[in-house]
Amino acid sequence: MAGKSVVSAFKRWAYYQNHYPKMGLLTDDILRMYPDVTEALRRLPADQKYARDFRISRAMSLSMQKDELPRSEWTTPENDTPYLQPYIKDVQDEMNEKKWWKTLQ
């Protein structure tokens, strides 16, 4: 069991080596804007889009001030939920289906 806690501690340490949790961002907030991500963002519900926009604007403001959030407000690995991934998967599935239909023509 000690090995499991060492791995867990290492994962936590590695997570905080990234700068974005210290700015209050989630992993899905920093994805590159590929066409599937752009379409997934378009499909995102308004409340999630607003929350994402707030996190990004707050992080940009902190970055310009060369500051970070207090440790109590950092994003934790447990709270870093992949809110955009289901939408990206749907978009990718649709793109793959369109390609498949084009091959039949």
DAFEN-V943379 format. One record per pair of residues at least 12 apart in sequence whose ideal C-beta (glycine too) atoms are under 8 Angstrom apart, sorted by the first residue. I is the first residue (numbers start at 1). GAP is how many residues later the second one is. If there is no record, write none. Layout:
I/GAP ; I/GAP
//
This chain:
11/66 ; 12/65 ; 15/62 ; 15/65 ; 16/58 ; 19/49 ; 20/39 ; 20/55 ; 21/53 ; 21/54 ; 21/55 ; 21/59 ; 22/46 ; 22/47 ; 22/52 ; 23/35 ; 23/36 ; 23/39 ; 23/40 ; 23/45 ; 23/46 ; 24/31 ; 24/34 ; 24/35 ; 24/45 ; 24/49 ; 24/50 ; 24/51 ; 25/30 ; 25/31 ; 25/34 ; 25/50 ; 26/26 ; 26/29 ; 26/49 ; 26/53 ; 26/54 ; 26/55 ; 26/57 ; 27/53 ; 27/55 ; 28/24 ; 28/54 ; 28/55 ; 28/56 ; 28/57 ; 29/23 ; 29/26 ; 29/27 ; 29/30 ; 31/53 ; 36/52 ; 36/55 ; 36/56 ; 36/59 ; 37/47 ; 37/51 ; 39/52 ; 40/44 ; 40/47 ; 40/48 ; 40/50 ; 40/51 ; 41/43 ; 41/46 ; 43/44 ; 43/47 ; 43/48 ; 44/39 ; 44/40 ; 44/43 ; 48/35 ; 52/31
//
